[in-house]
Amino acid sequence: MTPHVAILVFLVVGIAFALGGYIASWLLRRDRPNPLKTIPYECGEETVGRTWIQFHVGYYVIALVFVVFDVEAIFLVPWAVAFRELGAAGFVAMMVFIAILLLGLAWVWKKGALTWL
């Protein structure tokens, strides 16, 4: 078996697996929705007023910035452990990485996304 055939078989099996699960769940579902399942539910409390409220986009921006810097911390730990083995090239690469993240932080700060509402 050539590598291209193996990749094709892998893709076909992966797509068949995903579609198979989707089709099986569609065939086995129940078409009788219970009225209790269709009402809005939040933390065990019945909602008062509108259930679909819009949150300010600033909350989502702050969450995304947190995720970006959390991922940065995940990359910094292995780099710090292998710092001596990486040498100057590893140091320069990480400084470029940190510089790009600092540019992003400066842009978010300039846009005012870090000010709490």
BELZI-V312209 format. One record per residue. N is the residue number from 1. RES is the residue in three letters. PSI is psi in radians with two decimals (none if undefined). D_FIRST is the distance of its C-alpha to the first C-alpha in whole Angstrom. Layout:
[[N:RES:PSI:D_FIRST] [N:RES:PSI:D_FIRST]]
//
This chain:
[[1:MET:2.23:0] [2:THR:2.79:4] [3:PRO:-0.58:7] [4:HIS:-0.67:8] [5:VAL:-0.70:6] [6:ALA:-0.73:7] [7:ILE:-0.72:10] [8:LEU:-0.76:11] [9:VAL:-0.73:10] [10:PHE:-0.78:12] [11:LEU:-0.74:15] [12:VAL:-0.76:15] [13:VAL:-0.71:16] [14:GLY:-0.78:18] [15:ILE:-0.73:20] [16:ALA:-0.66:20] [17:PHE:-0.79:22] [18:ALA:-0.82:24] [19:LEU:-0.61:25] [20:GLY:-0.75:26] [21:GLY:-0.71:28] [22:TYR:-0.81:30] [23:ILE:-0.70:30] [24:ALA:-0.74:31] [25:SER:-0.59:34] [26:TRP:-0.66:35] [27:LEU:-0.55:36] [28:LEU:-0.03:37] [29:ARG:2.83:40] [30:ARG:2.39:43] [31:ASP:0.42:45] [32:ARG:1.50:48] [33:PRO:2.33:49] [34:ASN:2.37:52] [35:PRO:-0.53:54] [36:LEU:-0.48:54] [37:LYS:-0.26:51] [38:THR:-0.11:51] [39:ILE:2.64:54] [40:PRO:2.45:53] [41:TYR:2.25:53] [42:GLU:1.90:54] [43:CYS:0.54:54] [44:GLY:0.03:56] [45:GLU:2.50:59] [46:GLU:2.43:60] [47:THR:2.62:59] [48:VAL:2.17:63] [49:GLY:-2.74:63] [50:ARG:2.48:60] [51:THR:-0.36:56] [52:TRP:1.67:54] [53:ILE:2.67:56] [54:GLN:2.30:54] [55:PHE:2.65:54] [56:HIS:2.44:55] [57:VAL:-0.36:52] [58:GLY:-0.59:53] [59:TYR:-0.73:52] [60:TYR:-0.64:48] [61:VAL:-0.76:48] [62:ILE:-0.69:50] [63:ALA:-0.73:47] [64:LEU:-0.68:44] [65:VAL:-0.70:46] [66:PHE:-0.77:46] [67:VAL:-0.73:42] [68:VAL:-0.80:42] [69:PHE:-0.39:44] [70:ASP:-0.73:43] [71:VAL:-0.64:39] [72:GLU:-0.74:41] [73:ALA:-0.64:42] [74:ILE:-0.62:39] [75:PHE:-0.50:38] [76:LEU:-0.56:41] [77:VAL:-0.92:41] [78:PRO:-0.57:38] [79:TRP:-0.75:39] [80:ALA:-0.61:43] [81:VAL:-0.71:41] [82:ALA:0.42:39] [83:PHE:-0.79:42] [84:ARG:-0.62:43] [85:GLU:-0.46:39] [86:LEU:-0.52:39] [87:GLY:-2.74:42] [88:ALA:-0.62:43] [89:ALA:-0.71:40] [90:GLY:-0.66:39] [91:PHE:-0.79:43] [92:VAL:-0.74:43] [93:ALA:-0.73:40] [94:MET:-0.61:41] [95:MET:-0.64:44] [96:VAL:-0.76:43] [97:PHE:-0.82:41] [98:ILE:-0.65:44] [99:ALA:-0.72:46] [100:ILE:-0.74:44] [101:LEU:-0.64:45] [102:LEU:-0.62:48] [103:LEU:-0.72:48] [104:GLY:-0.72:47] [105:LEU:-0.73:49] [106:ALA:-0.67:52] [107:TRP:-0.78:51] [108:VAL:-0.70:51] [109:TRP:-0.76:54] [110:LYS:-0.65:56] [111:LYS:-0.24:55] [112:GLY:0.31:57] [113:ALA:-0.27:54] [114:LEU:-0.04:55] [115:THR:2.28:58] [116:TRP:2.49:59] [117:LEU:none:60]]
//
